[in-house]
Amino acid sequence: MSRAGAKVIVVDPSADRLAVAREASDAAEQRVEFHHGDPAELPFIRGERIDLAIAIHSLAEVDDLGRVFRQVHRVLRSESPLLVSLPHPLAIVASLESSPTPQMTRTSFDPGPADWATDEDSGKVIPHRIADVFTTLSRSNFRVDTLWEPLSLETYATWHWSPLAEWVPLCFVIRGKKEGI
């Protein structure tokens, strides 16, 4: 986005992820503004200054999405979109570890953190049910206009890809547009 002329601001609570992102932007010779902190606290951005907000799995560890959505609403211009991708609930409750077909490893209603791991990294994710994210966006004064559950093809895989993607969506993407002021 910065190559296209956009001013890009990155906010992340992980110093490690910020270091990787900063290294990538430096290598690409792109100017990006980085902030280490809570995505629900954006005091360094004045109200109604942002044209687009994107959260690609960065909210997967956030328990209170409403707090983040309300803060993003404050900084977005009217009718501007917020695009969020999160781990799909089916990918959190299913596993291929002990069987060639997916097995349920936890209930869909368990609100507790779930572990994830790849060959490269590991961590925890807060399960967010799609209906809850939709409702939270609506209550935060966003009009949801898109919900997408993409097929993750191995051809385009990152190190987060899993064979589970042949059975269930690994993520869901939801877009809301800011309503009101």
N, C-alpha and C positions, 0 to 999 in steps of 0.2 A: 504494500500500500504506500510505503514511503517512496518507492521508485516511481509511483504514479503521481507523486506530488503531495500526498496527504501528510499531515502532521500526525505522527503515531505516538500514543502514550500507552505504556505498558505498566500495569499494576499487578503485583504478585506477592503473596506472603512468603514464597520460597526464594531465599537468596541463591540457592543452587540453580533453580530454573532461570532466574534473572541473569545469572552469570553466563549461562549457556546462550540465552537470547542476546545478551550484550555482545558476546563473542561473535555470534552469527551476524548481527547488524554491522559490527565493525568490519568483519570479513567481506560483507557485501557493500561496504562503504556507504551505508545508509544511516541517516540521522534519526534516532529514536530516543524518546524521553522515557527513562525507566524510574519506577518508584517501588521501593520495597515496602509493602504494607498490606493492610486489610482492604480487599476490594469494596467493602461496605463503607469505607472512610475515604472520601475523595475531596478533602478541604482545599487542595491545591488546584482544583478545577472550578472555575466560576460557573454558575447556573446557566443552562441553555447555551453551551458553547460547543457541544460535540454533535457531529453529524451521524455517527455510526458507532455502536458499541458491540464488540464481539468477545465472547467468552468460549473458547474452544477447550473443553474439559477443565478449564481453570477453576470452575465452581464445584467440581466433583467432591472436594473435601469440605465444602461449606455446608453447614447444617441449616442456617437461617437464610435461605435465598431471598425472602421478602426484604430483609434489611439491605441486601445488595441491590435488588431491583429498585427499591425506593431511592437509593442514592444515585443509581444510574439514571433514573427518571429525572432527577433534579438537574443533572448535567447535560442531558440530551436536549436538542432542539425539538420543537413540536413536530410530530409525525415522523421523527427519526426512528430507525429500527434498532432493536437490540436482538442480536443473534446469539443463541446459546446452544452449545452441544454438551451433552452429558452422557455418561455411560447408560446404556439401555438397561432397564430393570431385568429383562430376560437374561442378559449377559451376566448379570450379577448373581442370579439365582441358579444358573445352569453351569455345568462343568463337563468336560470331556476327559478328565483325569483318569477315571477308573473304567471307562467304557468307550467303545467307538461311537456310541450315540449319546446325546446329552442326558445327563441325570440332574434332577433337582437336588441342590446341595443346601438350600436354605429356603425359608418361606419368603414369599414376595412381600409380606407384611412386616418383616423384621426391620426395624428402623436403625439398628446398630450398624456400625461401620463394617465393611467387607474388605478383606485383603485381596490384593491383586499382585501379580508378579509376571515379569517377562524375563528373558535372558539378560536384559540390560538394566532393569530397574524393578522396584517394588514399592508398594505403598498401601494406603487405605482409601476407600471411597465411601461417601455417605450415599446410600441408595435414595434416589429421588423418583417417585412414581410420576408418570407422565401427567396424570390428572392433577396431582398436587402442584407441579410446576406450572401447568396451564392456569390453575386457580390462583396461584400466588402472583403470576404475571398480571392477571386480570385485576386482582385486588390492589396491585401496585400501579394501576392506571395505564396498563398496556393493552392494546387490542391485538390479540393473537390472530395472525393471518396465515401462518404456515406451520405445519408439523410434518417432519420428514423422518422416516426410519430407513436410512440408506443400506443397501447391500454393500458390504465391504469386500471388495475383490482382492484376492491375494496378489494379483498383478500390480495393484497400486498400494501394496501393503507397506506400512511402516513397521518398526519393531514392536508396536502395540498390537499388530494383527494377530489373530488366533484362528485356528481351524474351527472354533465355535462359530465364527462368522458365516460358515456354510449352513448353519442351522437357525441362528437368530441374529437380529441386528446387534452390532456391538455398541451403537450409540443411537441417540435420537437428537434431532435438531429442531429447535422451535424458534420462531421469530415473532416478536411483538413490536408494535409501533406505539410510540409515546402518544398518549391522548392528553388533552388538557394542557395546563401550564405548570 
